[in-house]
Every structure is written in C-alpha cells, then in structure tokens.
C-alpha cells in the first residue's frame, strides 16, 4: 500500500500518460498534485519516483534537470482498480453487518415481547 503522497503522484502520472506510452513531464507538473502547505520538494519527488519505479508501478526512461520521461506500468494502473474494489468490498461488509444487527435487534425484541406476553398470560391464568 502506498502512502498518500506517493499515491497522489501515481494518480497524476496515470492521468498525464492517459492511454500509456512514455510522456515527458516537468517537475512542476508532477509537484502540482501536492498542496503547497504539504512542503513536498524536489528531493521528495525523486524519492517517490524511485519508490514507484522500484515497486514496478512506473518506468522512468530518463530524469534530467527537472524533466522526466516516464510511463505507468500495468501494475500502476491496476493499483487504483484494486484500491477501488477493496473500498467497495469494505462498504458492502459494513452494510451487511448493519443489516444483520438491525434484523437481530428486531428479532430479539419480538421474541422478548412474546416471552413477556406468555409470562403475562401464565401469571394471569394462575
């Protein structure tokens, strides 16, 4: 799992490259995906690009003087699809747990009411 900044950078690279193939991106374009208050600089960008390349999410053909030639690899594109699928499954699990809880509560209260009614008729009839 990638950290938030590296994930944002990978998303930016996927957006820039679109259909695939190598694209030339300037340092400023890549840094634009981070808020200015984040403090992400050139050294951080190089570290994140190296990390993405090491994990086989991107391929960097060259990096010279703030200009990068790079492309996302299939793993890099698949990362977001996997992340989206995991979020959907998590939401589905939470919905299932909620439904089971509600149904269990309703069943418990119904059985409790039946038990109270049975005790009432037993006590009254005696």
C-alpha positions in Angstrom: 0.0 0.0 0.0 1.3 3.4 -0.9 1.3 6.4 1.3 -1.0 9.3 0.4 1.6 11.5 -1.3 3.0 8.6 -3.4 -0.5 7.5 -4.3 -1.3 11.1 -5.4 1.8 11.2 -7.6 1.0 7.8 -9.2 -2.5 9.1 -9.9 -1.1 12.2 -11.5 1.3 10.1 -13.7 -1.6 7.9 -14.8 -3.6 11.0 -15.7 -0.8 12.6 -17.6 0.0 9.5 -19.6 -3.6 8.5 -20.4 -3.5 5.6 -22.8 0.0 4.7 -22.0 3.4 5.1 -23.5 6.1 7.4 -22.4 5.3 11.1 -21.7 7.6 13.9 -20.8 6.6 15.7 -17.6 8.3 18.6 -15.9 9.0 18.7 -12.2 6.4 21.5 -11.7 3.7 19.4 -13.3 4.4 16.5 -11.0 4.6 18.7 -7.9 1.3 20.4 -8.8 -0.6 17.4 -7.4 0.6 18.3 -3.8 -0.8 21.2 -1.9 1.7 24.0 -1.2 1.3 23.5 2.5 2.5 19.9 2.2 6.1 21.0 1.7 6.8 18.4 -0.9 10.0 19.3 -2.7 12.3 18.1 -5.5 14.1 15.6 -3.2 10.8 14.1 -2.1 9.6 13.9 -5.7 12.8 12.0 -6.7 12.4 9.6 -3.7 8.8 8.9 -4.5 9.5 8.3 -8.2 12.3 5.9 -7.2 9.9 4.1 -4.9 7.3 3.8 -7.6 9.8 2.6 -10.1 11.2 0.0 -7.5 7.7 -1.3 -7.0 7.2 -1.6 -10.7 4.3 0.9 -10.9 6.1 3.2 -13.3 9.1 3.2 -15.6 11.4 6.2 -15.8 13.3 6.4 -19.1 15.3 9.4 -18.1 15.3 12.2 -15.5 17.4 15.2 -16.3 17.3 18.8 -14.8 13.7 18.6 -13.7 12.4 16.9 -16.8 11.2 13.3 -16.6 10.2 10.8 -19.3 8.0 8.2 -17.7 5.1 5.9 -18.2 2.8 3.9 -15.9 3.2 0.2 -16.0 0.2 -2.2 -15.8 0.8 -2.6 -12.0 0.5 1.1 -11.6 -2.8 1.2 -13.4 -4.1 -1.9 -11.5 -3.2 -0.3 -8.2 -6.2 2.1 -8.3 -8.6 -0.6 -9.6 -7.6 -2.8 -6.7 -7.9 0.0 -4.2 -11.4 0.9 -5.5 -12.5 -2.7 -5.3 -11.3 -3.0 -1.7 -13.2 0.1 -0.8 -16.4 -1.3 -2.4 -16.0 -4.6 -0.6 -15.5 -2.8 2.7 -18.6 -0.8 2.2 -20.5 -3.9 1.3 -19.3 -5.6 4.5 -20.3 -2.7 6.7 -23.8 -2.7 5.0 -24.1 -6.4 5.7 -23.1 -6.0 9.3 -25.6 -3.2 9.8 -28.4 -5.2 8.2 -27.6 -8.3 10.4 -27.5 -6.0 13.5 -30.9 -4.4 12.7 -32.5 -7.8 12.0 -31.0 -9.3 15.1 -32.3 -6.4 17.2 -35.8 -6.7 15.7 -35.9 -10.5 16.2 -34.7 -10.1 19.8 -37.3 -7.5 20.6 -40.0 -9.6 19.0 -39.0 -12.7 21.0 -38.8 -10.6 24.2 -42.3 -9.3 23.6 -43.6 -12.8 23.0 -41.9 -14.0 26.2 -43.4 -11.1 28.2 -46.8 -11.9 26.7 -46.5 -15.6 27.6 -45.5 -14.8 31.2 -48.4 -12.3 31.5 -50.9 -15.0 30.5 -49.3 -17.6 32.7 -49.4 -15.3 35.8 -53.0 -14.1 35.0 -54.3 -17.6 34.4 -52.9 -19.0 37.6 
